[in-house]
Each structure stands twice: as C-alpha cells, then as structure tokens.
Amino acid sequence: MSLDTVKHAAGTPDAGQPWAELGLKEDEYARIREILGRRPTGAELAMYSVMWSEHCSYKSSKVHLKQFGEKAPENDALLVGIGENAGVVDVGQGYAVTFKVESHNHPSYIEPYQGAATGVGGIVRDILAMGARPVAVMDPLRFGAADHPDTKRVLPGVVAGIGGYGNCLGLPNIGGEVVFDPCYQGNPLVNALCVGVMKHEDIHLAKASGAGNKVILYGARTGGDGIGGVSVLASETFDDSKPTKRPAVQVGDPFQEKLLIECTLEIFREKLVAGIQDLGGAGLSCATSELASAGSGGMRVELDTVPLRDSSLSPEEILMSESQERMCAIVEPGKVDRFLEICEKWDVIATVIGEVTEGSRLEIFWHGEQIVDVPPRSVAHEGPTYHRPYARPDWQDALQADDAAKLPRPADAAELRAQVLQLVGSPNQASKAWITDQYDRFVQGNTVLAQPEDSGMVRIDEDTNLGVAVATDGNGRYAKLDPYAGAQLALAEAYRNVAATGARPLAISDCLNFGSPEDPAVMWQFAEATRGLADGCQTLGTPVTGGNVSLYNQTGDVAIHPTPVVAVLGVIDDVTRRTPVGFAEEGQLLYLLGDTREELGGSAWSQVVHDHLGGLPPQVDLERERLLAEILISASRDGMVDAAHDLSDGGLVQALVESCLHGGKGARVVVPDGLDPFVFLFSESAGRAVVAVPRSEELRFTDMCGARGLPATRIGVVDGDELAVQGQFDIPLDELRAAHEATVPGLIA
C-alpha cells in the first residue's frame, strides 16, 4: 500500500480496478469516480460495491417503495417508520413494540444451517439496535417440491439453524409458515421476523452526532466469513449449476449474541450511547457510512484497531466482512470508560475505532495511511436509482383464462371424502409439527399463543396482561395469478389472523421476494404487488413500518412466484381474553362468517388434486376484512366466542379439520341451502372465519353480526369424535390426524 492511498488513487486515474467482479455496473463505477473526482481506492471500491448492491441500496425497488410513505395512513400509534433499523409502534401503557421481517434466502440455499441461523441473528440485532429487548421470533419459509431430493438437504438444515440459534438465545419462535412449491426449488425463501419491547423513552436511532464522540465496535471479532455476504449473494441470480459461494455465508455464534444482547441492554439502561447500529449486510461499510450519513458531522475510523479473527485480512476484506454478532455505538468521551466496563463484565470485546468529526467526510485510515475519504451519504443513501422497465407478461392473460372452475370435481360423496383426506394430508396443508416442535415456543414464559394458532401472541406486561400478536402470510400462487390482488390477499390474511385471536391490527412489516429485476415481467409483478400493498394498507389503516426486498430469487430464466410476505402486528389489552383455534367444548355452535363464493383459482384444492394453477385469485374486499376483524375482536373481548379460525388455504374444510384436531373435539356440519357441498368445503373466498359460540352467547353474537351487517350462518355444532358433513361423509378424528400428521416426517425421513 502506498504512503497515502487516497492521493495515490488521485494520481493514477488509469489504474485498472475490479469493479465488475465486485458487482458494479460500468455506469455505477463512472458515477463513483464522478462523486470522488478521482478513481476510488481499493477500500472505497469495496465499500461502494457492497453498499450499492441491490440488497443494501434497493436501487431497483425504491422508486416503487416510496408509495408506502406517500400513501401511508394516519396512525397515531406509529412512533418510528421506514428508514430505521426497524419500525416502532405505541401499544399503550408506555410500551412500544418494534418488529421487522427480513430475508436470508440465498445464503440459506448454499449453507442451510448457517444461512438460516444468521438470518435469525441479524434480525434480532436490528430489533436490539432500536433499544428493545427481543421477545420472540417467527420464520416464514418456502421450499421446493416436497418430494425433491434437494429439499431433504435444505429443509432440515434451515430448521436446525433457526431452532439452534433461536433456542440458544432463549427466544420463543411463535409462528410463521412452511410452503412447498417447485418454483422455490433453487431459491428457497428463508424470511425471519423478530419482535422487541421497550418503553417509549428507550427508543434509539442509528446516527452519529456530536464532534468528539467515540465510535466503539463491540461484539465478536471480525473474520473472513461473510465477506460480501448477503450484499453480494442476494444481488444476483444463481446459474443453473449449484452455487459455489460458500465462503460468503456468515457463521453464527448464538452464545456470543446472547452476551451481546444483555450487554447492550445494560448499556441502554445506563444511557451510554448517542447512536447505535448493528453490523449486518455490508458489515463495517454499512455501519460507519450509515451512522455518519444520518448524523450531523463526519467520522474518522482507524481500521487497523478492529479486532480480527484472521490477521491476514486486507482492509477491503475487513470493510466487506459480514461476520456476525457485532454492533457499533457512538459514545460521549465521558461515558467511554463505563461503556467498556460493562462490555468487559459481559465478556464482550469492545474497541474504540474512531470518532465523530466536525467535517462532512467519512475518513478511514490503515496504519496511519488514509484509505477512504468519501461523503458518507453517497455511500449509504445516495446510491443508484433505477427505473427498471416493466411490462405485463404476455402469458398473464392465458394464465388467468385457465380457470380452475373447469377442473373435474368430486363425482360423489365418497370422492368428496377422499379429496378432503388428500387435501389435509398434502405437504402444504399437513401439520408442520415436525418442524415447529424443534423450536422452543414457550421459553421466557410469556408465550400465549404459538403455532398452529392463527397468530403468535406474547404477553409484554405481567401485571396488566397487555400483549401483542403477530401473523405472517403470503400466497405466491395468488400473486402469480394477480400480483396486485395477491399482495392484498396476503395483507388481508395476516390482518384476519391477528384479529381472529382477539388482537387489534396496528401496523405491518413486509418481505418482498421476487425474481430478477432485470426481467420486465418480474418488475411488473413487483410494481403491481407494491401498489396493491400500499393501497391495502391505506384502506386498512395499517402503515408499513419497514421491511425488506429480496430480488434475484431466480435460477437461470426461472423466477419464483412473486411472494410478498406480510407481517401484521396487533395489540390486545388482556391476553387472557385471547381466542384459540381449537374446538374444546362440546355443544358449542359453529358459525361461518362472511360470504362463500365459487372461488377456486390458485386454491389448495386445484394444486393438490389437479396440480393446476390458473384463473383469478379470490376477490379482495378490504372493508369486509375490517368489519370481520371488528366482529372477531369484539367477540373475543366480550366472551362471545370460545374459538375462531380464519379461512384461507384449503377453505372451510381445512379450517374445520385444524380446529377439530387442535381442540380434540369433532364437529357436525350442515351445508347451507343453495350452496354446493364442494364449494362450501373447498372455496377460498376471503374475508371469512369460522367461530365456536357458546349457546349462552348465540343471541348476543348474532345480534352483533346483524347490527353491523356481517353475514353469519350457523353451520353446525362441536360434537363427538369425527368430522361429519351431513349427507356427505363422516371422517373419524383419528383418521384425519393420521393423514394430517404423517406427511412431513415421511418426507424428511
């Protein structure tokens, strides 16, 4: 390295640089030279390459994401919105809750265990950086075909990574989803969500202000694992051969993270930090540039003071490394000693690596030589903005015209019965207990509801029983048929799931999983889904607080189904009033809420019985969703229902089977007059739920539904040890349970 690397770069404008190998486009490299007025140094090139990657800069998506701000509904509960590590909402009694969902898709395909484990670790640190104690995690997952040999490699590793990391942290895993589809064969989706709790006054933001304040890096040493990491991996497609980017996957240490959490929370309690940022995607490049960019001055960093696991790392590698379990704090000089004392107490390595300056530049030195001199905003917040071309694909009309209504239906009651068993035993509709039983769902003792409930729920105040509920949902089949409606159906289902447990939906986070943005058809899907989600949130009054975009989920020319995953967070004043899904009391009356129409496009029945995808997804009526939610919340609060289950994939029959099996009680059901038994059981019309009403509450409940204009049809009673549909079939619960529970263990064995 030259005596002054920055000056050397200025004096050697024609020196060749590996910008293309680092993922930069020619015009992006030219733009960097324009910003700096010279060619970048090697360290600067490394920083720009990871920070301007798709994963970090949102360069293809931000022109569409701005709708979330432009269309944001007024919501007094929103305390911190898009732009910080995670969104924060007011849940009452002085408490604030922060939550976020992100992706770790590509790393989890290459190294399933470490990819999934570090996905959990990264989202937990995002929540911690807001000032909150993490209290629960969730994992929406998508895998390839259930019977594909590679699914046996990826799924157990991902599940073990999630369980291993989360269980070691002592965080309950309270929900999520597991979906199988051949479109995810080369691009499984591993999305991770974390929820954290704090008091309003404890909120922390990622900014570096106050000249003379110290920059402290604390946590694990920096290693060679994760160099480039998700910032590179998630910014390109896999080719048709197996990926070979193994060194780019981070390696997690949950025990180190647990120490980091407790250490950070003690530091927060003593009010020792002026700004804080976790180190995730893009590592130190991200933390230093984002902190400086969001602050009021500049920053000087002595990179050679960074504690290393591998002394051979170059400055570029140190800046790009995404080694886990690291945080960066801005601390006033008078508080540094106490900060370091607390870190030593928790056996957490902490090092002063720089300070905030009065200037406007991010300057990084290596053994006294300046290797970086950049405007921090140009790295962190002023990357490229692409207006990618997008167009409705020419195959969309034919796909929508291929209506599921034309598919052969059961010819008689015996075939109807057989298809019910086929549905509930199919990989997507079968019990996921083999997976969720590997997660500790009840550690900390505050879990009120967990899988297979409609939403996870945790108590956040032991004295008042205040709690929050979270559900994640997304149906790629619906979104493939109609991305706009598909995104709104994901929002509606998660909203409905939260309300079904008795919690009032407040806000959302999203993880938008799509193929290559360089494909105009994919960008059309993304634009439509984003528009649908923004419009839906505006109607429901649930602001988007943050989230993640995951693009390039594509192998060769084959993209995944557009898969917007939506997480809805709700608040419940008293968790003892929550509503479970299980039918537990014989004699309770079963009511179907909402309208059932012949809607089978993208349905589980069409997939399981006919391997078909075509037609239109169910209609979306967000005002009906809002009304249904109000009824479910009021009924839960006032003790009018003892069980509730939303209707979604698999329709009414899937909900009935799950509620019967979970509660251990059977049900006798009558098909309403004028409704085809097949449509009654398998339709996936949205805006519906099935509830179990105590006989003593029937009149009060039906009066409430009638007064508010919600259709409520009595369809049966909780009774016996079988699911009986009058005039059609009887299926003993033991037979249903065998079909429902054997599938997933059989796939993995």
Buried (B, 14 or more C-beta within 10 A) or exposed (E): BEEBBBBBBBEEEEEEBEBEEBBBBEEBBEBBBEBBEBBBBBBBBBBBBBBBBBBBBBBBBBBBBEBBEEBBBEBEBBBBBBEBBBBBBBBEEEBBBBBBBBBBBBBBBBBBBBBBBBBBBBBBBBBBBBBBBBBBBBBBBBBBBBEBEBBBEBBBBBBBBBBBBBBBBEBBBBBBBBBBBBBBBBBBBBBBBBBBBBEEEBBBBBBBBBEEBBBBBBBBBBBBBBBBBBBBBBBBBBEEEEBEBEEBBBBBBBEBBBBBBBBBBBBBEEEBBBBBBBBBBBBBBBBBBBBBBBBEBBBBBBBBEBBBEBEEBBBBBBBBBBBBBBBBBBBBEEBBEEBBEBBEEBEBBBBBBBBBBEEEBBBBBBEEBBBBBBBBBBBBBBBBEBEBEBEBBEEBEEBBEBBBEEBEBBEEEEBBBBBBBBBBBBBBBBBBBBBBEBBBBEBBEBBBBBBBBBBBBBBBBEEBBBBBBBBBBBBBBBBBBBBBBBBBBBBBBBBBBBBBBBBBBBBBBBBBBBBBBBBBBBBBBBBBBBBBBBBBBBBBBBBBBBBBBBBBBBBEEBBBBBBBBBBBBBBBBBBEBBBBBBBBBEEBBBBBBBBBBEBBBBBBBBBBBBEBBBBBBBBBBBEBBBBBBBBBBBBBBEEBBBBBBBBBBBBBBBBBBBBBBBBEBBBBBBBEEEBEBBBBBBBBBBBBBBBBBBEEBBEBBBEBBEEEEBBBBBBBBBBBEBBBBEEBBBBBBEBBBEBBBBBBEBBEE
